[in-house]
């Protein structure tokens, strides 16, 4: 079960980089894409797949090859889907079924139920509190701490009938007409290229939640617009609507988020006061909740298994290593690291003919990736990179050498210090395990 969010699109295919992977050979590498169109409808587009896509109704009950009773979906064309529709991929052995709602307990990446850290327990309580009132909520947290996830959780637990709609304030247009189209929508034919009516973000959130992400970047013209909306003044007509347009103004729960305190956002004082007229949640950093990292890793692996078909686990020492690392990119960076090391190891399995075996990600695989990533960022211990150390291994910045500068003495001393443990010696020397082994071979060290 994969929940569908209007702010995302979903690519289905056999390729590992697809949003949802179908491993059957009859499915093309990138078979089709599901997205939420401007007119508020889910549409599927076949991406020129080899064996085609076919649309029909759920539980058709027809015997034989179902494709004979389904409509072939031509490529390069949007096909509108409704609840109950089924899309067959290729020979029909793989399928997508649209459900009205996600059954409880079957969501990819389930919410944490066993939070270990005290700050996460407090965060869970704050989310539940906000879900039981409909006041505005202001979220403050570093980039990557999960502000969008928390906002979505508040909406999900509040039981509102409407949708959760994300408005990225840093990407709003400065032009008045384009801004009106983005927030209030436009009618068909309102301008060249308006092939169908568009439902604006504010009306999309009607009866639900409007999430203002990166509110500190809200343009001045959009601030004026939003104040009028919140005060119930001004016009709510979509762009190009007739003069006699009459539509009740949208009503929604407002959640806003920023990386900086509200007073430092530079917002209009009256708008800032409206955003502050409710609850506040200050999101903890990953450094404040290191005890949660093993469970976070478990959640990432679960999602990878559901969506990407990766059956993987990290060894205990690899998880301990991640738990001690510094993560300036917070949860987003940790998740990206887990996804990448799993994908790299799975690809290696394919190369070695072991793709049907479970992927075991070792400490060596994690440190090797992080070292390459660090070099890709432009050198040792860049401020943008996590500082990673093993338990019992101290590695001041000055102690790192380039692999080619390591002497036989450096290697022998590190090995002696860690009683021959190559993994710990490599971590102290600041090199990948394979690099250490290569240097050992050069010096004739057993």
N, C-alpha and C positions, 0 to 999 in steps of 0.2 A: 504494500500500500504506500503510495507516494502522494502526499497532500499537494494540491495545485494552488499556487499563489498568483494573483493577477499581475504582480510586478515582475514575474519571471517568465521565461519561455523554456520549453523542455524539448530537447532533441533525443529521439529514440533511435537506437542503432546498435550495431555489433562492435563498433570502435570503443575502446576504453574511455575516450574523452567525451562520449555521449553523456547527456544528463542521466538517462536511464538506459542501461545496457541489456540487450537481448542477445545471448550468445549463440543463437541458432544460425546455421550457415545460410539459410534462406533469407535472412535479414541482412540488408545492406549495411555498410559501415556507418553511414548516416542516412537512415531510412526516411524519417519524417519529423516534423516539428509541430508542437502544440503551443499555441500562444493566445493571449487575451487581447482581442482587438479593440480599437478605439470605440466601437459601437457597443462595447460591453458584452461581447460574445466570444466563446472559446472557438478557435478555428484550428484545423489540422491542415498541414501542407505536406504532400509527398515531395521528398527531396530527390526526385529523379532516381528512385530506387530501382534495382534490377528486376525484382519480382513483384513490385507494385504494392499498393495499399487498398483495402476494401472496407467499405462502411456498411453497417447494418444495425439491426436492433438486438439488444440483449435477449437471450433465451428465445431465439427464433424457433428452435425445435425442428429445424429442417434436417433431414438425414443426408448423409454423404458429404461431399466437399462443400463446406459452408460458403466458399467464395462464389459459387454458382448462384447463390441467393442474396449476395451482397453487391453493392454498387462499387465499381472500380473508381478510385479517386485519382483523377488525372493530375500529373505533376504541375508545379508552378501555378497553382490555383488554391485559394482558401476554401475549405469545406467547413461549414458551421456544424458544430457538434452540440448535442443536448444530453442531459442526464439519461442514461440507459443506452446510449449509442456505444457500439463496439467497432474498433478499427482492427482489422486483421493485417498483420505484417507478413509479406512474402507468401508462404504456402499456408498460412493460417494457423500454424503451430504456436505462433507468438501473437498476442493480442493486447489491446488497450481497452479497458472498460471504464467509462465515466460513471462515478457514483455521486449521489447527492451530497453525501457527507462521509467523512473518514470514520470507519468503525473504531470504537475505543480500543486502545491497546495495540493497534496495528499500524501506528504512524511511524514512518522512518525517522530515526533519531529521537526516541522518546524523551520526555522531560525527566530530568534527574530526580530520582525518588530517594536517594541515599546520600544527600549532601554531607560531606565530611567536615567542612570548615564552618566555623561560627559565622563568618561574614556571609556565606552562602545561605545558611539557615535564615539569617536576617533578611537577605535579599528575597528569599522565597516568601517570607511573611509580608514583606512590602508589596510584592506582586499580588498576593491574595487580597491584601487590604485594598489596593487600588482597583482590583477587579470587582469589589463589592460597593464601589461608589462610582459615579459618572462624572466626577470633577475632572478638570484638566490635570495632566501629569507632566512634570518636567523631569527628563532624565539627563544626568550629567555623567560623562565617563570618557576615558581615553579612547582613541580610535582602536577598534578591534575588541572592545570589552563586551560587546553583545547588546548594544542599545536597541537595534532593530528586533532582535530575538525577544528581548524583555517586553518591548511594546507589543509585539505580536502575542506574547503570552498573556499580557493583561487583557487584550481584546478577546482572545480565545476563552479565557476563564470568566469573562464578564457576561457571556451569554447573549451579546447583542445580535440582532437579526441581520444587520447590514455587514458590508465587507470591511476588511482591513486594507486601507489604501495608503501607500507611501508617497509622500511628496518630497523629493530631494530638492531642498531649497537652493543648493548651489548650482543646479542645472536649469533653473527657471529662466525663460526668455525675458529680455528687458523690453521688448516691443509690446505695446499695450494690446494690440490685436492678437498676437501670438499668446500672450499671457491669458487673455480672456478665453481663447480656445483651449488652453491647457487646463485652466481651473473650472470654467463653466461649460466648456464644450463648444461645438458649432453645429449648424444645421447642414444638411446635404446641399452642396452647391454654393456654400457661403463664400468660397474662393476657388481659384483654379486648383484642381487636384483633390477637392473635398468630395470624393466619390460616395461617401456615406456619412451619416451624422455621427458625431463624436460625443460621447458622454464625458464631461469634464471631471476632474479629480474630486471636486467638492460634491458633485451629485453622485459620483461613484461611492463616496463614503456615507451617503445619506442613510441614517439608521445604524451606522457602524462606527468605525474609528478612522480619523484622519491623523496620520503620523507625519509630523514635520521633522524630517531628518536634516541634520546640519543647519539648524535654524539660524545659526550665527551668520550664514551666508545668504540670508533672504534679501533679495534686492529691494531697494527703497520703494519702487513702484508696486511690488508684490506686498510689501508691508502695508501700504495704504489700502490696497485691495482687501487684504485679510482683515484689517481693522473694520472696514465697512461690512464684511461678511459676519464677523463676530458680533457687531453691534446691530445687525439686521437692517442696515441702511444700504442705499445704492441699488443698482440693477443686478438682477441675477439671471438675466437673459443670456442664452448661448450666443456666440458670435454669429451674426447673420440672421437672428430670429426676427420675426415681424414685430412692429411697434406694439401690437396688442398682446404680446406674449405674457401669459400669466401662469406662474408655476410657484408653488410654495418654496420658500428658501430651504436649502439643505440643512439638516440637523444631524450633528455627529459628535462623537466623543473626541476630544482633542488631546493628543499626546505629542510633545515636542522633545527634541534631544539636541544636545550640544556638547562639544569637547571642552568648552570653557564655561565659567560661571555666567549666569544670566546678565549680571551687570557689565560684563566684559564683551557682550555680543554686539553692542552698538545698535541694538534694535530701538525703534521708537518707544519711549517710556510707556505710553498707553498700551502698546502691544505687549511689551515685556510684562506689564502688570497683569494683563489678561492671561498670559501663559503661566504666570506665577500664582494665579488665583485658585490653586488646588494643591495637589500633592507633589512631593519631590522624592526622587530616588537617586542616590549617588552610587554609581556602579563600582564595585571593588576591582582592583587590578588583579591580574593573574598571580602576581607576586604575593598578594594578600590571601590567596586561596590555593596555594600549592597542593594542599591535601586533596583537592578535587581533580588534579590532573589525571590520575589513573582512570577515574570514572569518565572524564571528558574524552580521553583516548578511546575508552570502550564505546562511548556514544558515536564517535567518528567512525570507528570500525564497523559498528552496526549499520550506519547509514551507507557506508561503502559496500557492504554486503547486499543491502536491499536495492540500491540504485545502480551500482557498478558491477555486481556479481563477484566482488573480491572476497574470498574467504581467507581472512588474515588475522594474525595476532602479533603483538610485540612481546619480546622476551622481557622477563622481569627486570633485568639490568638495563635494558633499553628504556623502559618506562621510568625507572629510577633516574636515569640520565636526563630524560625530558623534564622530570619533576624538579631537578636542580638547576636547569638552564634558565637564563634570563630571556624574557620574551617581550621586547619592546613593542612588537606588533600584537601583543596580547593573545586572546583566544583565536583570533583569525589567523595569526602566524603559526600557532601550535597546530591548528587543524590543517593548514596548508602543508606543514611539514609531515604530518602523519599521512595525508593523502599521497604526497609525493613519494615518500619512502616505500609505501605499499605498492604504488604503481610501478616504481623502479624494480622492486623485487619480483613483482608479478611478471614484468616484461622479461626479466632474467630467467624466470622459470620457463617461459615460452621458448626462449632461445635454447635452453637446455633440454627441451622436450618434457618438462615437468609441470605443464600448466594445470593439470587436474589435481595436483597436490596442494595442500593448504600452505599459504604463504606465511613463513615465520620470519619476522623482521628482527634482526639481531642488533646488538649495540654497535657492531662494526658498520652495519648498513646505515644506521642513523648518523654516526659520527662522520662517515665518509661523505654523506650527502651534505651535512652542515658545513663541513670544511670546504667543499666545492662551492656551496652557496655563498660562504663568506668571501671566497676569492672572487666570485662573480660580482659581489657588491663592491669590490675594489680594494681588497687587502685585509690584513689581519685585524680582527677585533674592531671593525668599523662600528660606529655608534648605531648603525641601523641593524646590526646583527646580534643574535643572541650570544651571550657568553656562556659556554658550556663547559662544565667541569664534572668529573666523576667524584663520588664520595671518597674522601681521603686524598684527593689530588689537588694540590695548589698550583695554579698556573698564572702568575703575574704576567702582564702584557710583555714585559721586557724579556721573559724567559722563552718566548717563542722564537724559533729560527725557521728560516726557509728550509724545506726538506733537503735541498742540495748542500746546505751549510752544516748539517748534522755530522758530528765527528763520531768515530768509533767509541771514544770515551763517553760522549753524551749518551749514546745508546746503551753502553754497558752499565753506566751509572743508573740510568732509568730502570733497566731490567733488574739490576741488583736491588734497587730500592723497593720494587714491587714483586720481589721473589720470582722473577721470570714471567710475570703476567704481562703478555704483550699488549693486551687491550689497554690496561692502565698505563703502561709505559708510553704507548702511542698518544694517549690523552694528555699525559704530562708534557710530552715533547711537542704537542700541537700538530700532529700529523695523522693521516689515516692509517689504519692498521696495515693495509696493503703496502703503503709507502714505507712503513717501518720494516716490514718483512723484506722489501726490496733492498733497503739500505743494509739490513743485517746480512743479506746474501752477498752484497758487495764487499763487506768487511770480513766475511767468513765467520760470522757469529751464529752459533747454533741455537 
